[in-house]
């Protein structure tokens, strides 16, 4: 799968990247955090970080003999 195909698997909005701190960029929702105070925070990552995280997931899957499908960052694996 190429870069564009992987990125098309995610929904994008303008936000700040939690991982690299890039501001006002295309970012996708990775997680939501609700601390005890009750405020809700979104953890978003930019396109570059999504591609890096997808590559890390793929390498881990290869090392451990697991299957890996792009587009599942932030989702629980079965």
C-alpha positions in Angstrom: 0.0 0.0 0.0 1.4 3.4 -0.9 1.5 6.6 1.2 -1.7 8.0 -0.3 -3.7 4.8 0.2 -2.7 4.6 3.9 -3.6 8.2 4.6 -7.0 7.8 2.9 -7.9 5.3 5.6 -8.1 8.0 8.2 -10.4 11.0 8.7 -8.5 14.3 8.8 -9.1 17.7 10.4 -6.9 20.8 11.1 -5.3 20.3 14.6 -2.0 20.1 16.4 0.0 16.9 16.3 0.5 15.4 19.8 3.6 13.4 18.7 5.7 16.0 16.8 4.0 19.2 18.0 3.3 20.5 14.5 0.5 23.0 14.7 -2.4 23.7 12.4 -1.9 20.7 10.2 -4.0 17.8 8.9 -4.3 15.4 11.9 -6.3 12.4 12.7 -7.8 11.3 16.0 -5.7 8.7 17.7 -7.3 8.6 21.2 -9.5 10.6 23.6 -8.3 11.1 27.2 -10.6 11.9 30.1 -8.7 12.7 33.3 -10.4 12.6 36.7 -11.2 16.3 36.5 -13.6 15.4 33.7 -12.2 17.4 30.8 -11.9 15.5 27.6 -8.8 15.9 25.4 -8.2 14.6 21.9 -4.9 13.1 21.0 -4.3 13.7 17.3 -1.3 12.9 15.0 -0.3 14.4 11.7 0.2 12.7 8.3 3.9 12.2 8.8 3.5 10.7 12.2 0.7 8.4 11.0 3.0 7.0 8.3 5.8 6.5 10.9 3.5 4.8 13.3 2.1 2.6 10.6 5.6 1.6 9.6 6.4 0.8 13.3 3.3 -1.4 13.5 4.2 -3.2 10.3 7.8 -3.9 11.5 6.5 -5.2 14.9 4.0 -7.5 13.1 6.7 -8.9 10.9 9.0 -9.6 13.9 6.2 -11.3 15.9 4.5 -13.1 13.1 1.3 -11.2 13.4 -1.0 -9.8 10.7 -1.1 -6.0 10.3 -3.5 -4.0 8.3 -3.0 -0.2 7.8 -5.7 2.1 9.0 -6.1 0.8 12.5 -4.1 3.3 14.6 -6.1 4.2 17.7 -8.3 1.1 17.4 -8.1 -1.9 19.6 -6.9 -5.0 17.8 -9.0 -8.1 18.2 
